């Protein structure tokens, strides 16, 4: 059974996701929801691990913005594309105003799909 709290929404632009503690590129964001997101990576990521992540994106004024987010890797494994690995993250500590604002902005500006009010 699927344990997601919200329906995934496709990301219209490829965002790189970095480990903010060491600057390492982990992969690119594949989808996003108010509760978490998926990352496609060229290497395996550890599941059940709390990460400090950074996602860079362009603000509405064209300036580079960084979303700094804590997220726990809930599952990890091979993608259907045998050259990639996939990892599902659940946001952790979205009470931080800047993190919550960044997720809201990413969802509003860069995702395609149905609105979250239809999710249950």
N, C-alpha and C positions, 0 to 999 in steps of 0.2 A: 504494500500500500504506500502511496505517496504521502510523505509527512510534511509537505510544504504548507506554509500558512497562507501564501499568496501565489497567484498564478505568475509564472515567469513572463517577462516581457522582453522581446528581442531588442538588442542595442543596435541603433542605426549607424553608429560609428565605432570602429575598433579603438578601445581604450587600453593602453598598457597598464598593467597592475604590477606595482613594485613592492618588495619587502621594504618597508620604511626604516627598519632597523639597520639594514646594511646596503640599501640602494639596489639590490639585485632585482632584475626583471624576472617576475614569476611567469607572466604570460599575458594573454589578452582577455578582456571581459567578453563572455559569450551571451549572457542574459542577465537581467536584473529584476528584482522585486523589492518591495519595501522591507522585506525581511532578510534578503541576501542576494547572492549572485553566483555565477559560475565562471570559472577561469579555464581557458584552454592553454596548455603549457607544452613545451617541448620535452620537459622532464617531469618525473613523478613528484608530486607534492605530498607531504605527510597529512594524513587525516587525524582528526581529534587534536588539532594544534591551534593555539590562539596566535594569530598574526597581527602585527601592526602594519597596515597596508597604506599605500599611496596610489591614487588614481589621478592622472593629470588630464585636464580638459580645458577647452576654451570657454571663457566667460562670454556673456552676451556682448560685451564691449570689445571682444577679440583678445583680451589679456589671458595669459596662462594662469589657470587656477589648479590648486591641488586639494583633493579630498583626502584627508587622513582619517582612516577608519580602522577600528578594531573588528576583527572577524575570526570566527572559529571555523576551521575546515571540518565539515561534517562527513564528507565521503571523498574518496579519490580513486581513480582507476583509469584504465585505457579508454580512449574515446573510440567512436566508430571509425574515425580516421586513424589507422594504425601508427601514424607518425606523431600523434598527439596524445596527451593525457588530459583528463578533465578533473576538476575539483570543485565541489560545491561548498560555498561559504555561507554562514549565517552571521549577520551583524551582531556584534557584541558591544554593549554600552553606547547605544545611539542617543543616550540622554545628553551627550555633549552637544551644545547648540550648533557648533560648526559642522559636526558630522551629520546631524539630522538635516540641516539646511542643504548640505552637499548632496545627500541621497535624494531629497525632494527635487532639487534642481536637475540632477541626472535623470531621474524618472520623467520629469515634465518635459525636458528639452531633447532627450536623446533616445527615448524608447518608442517602439511602435507596438501596437496591440491594444487589447481591451483595457479599460480603466479598472482600478482595483476595487471599486465599490461592488463589482459583480463577483468578487472572489469570496470564498468562505472556507 
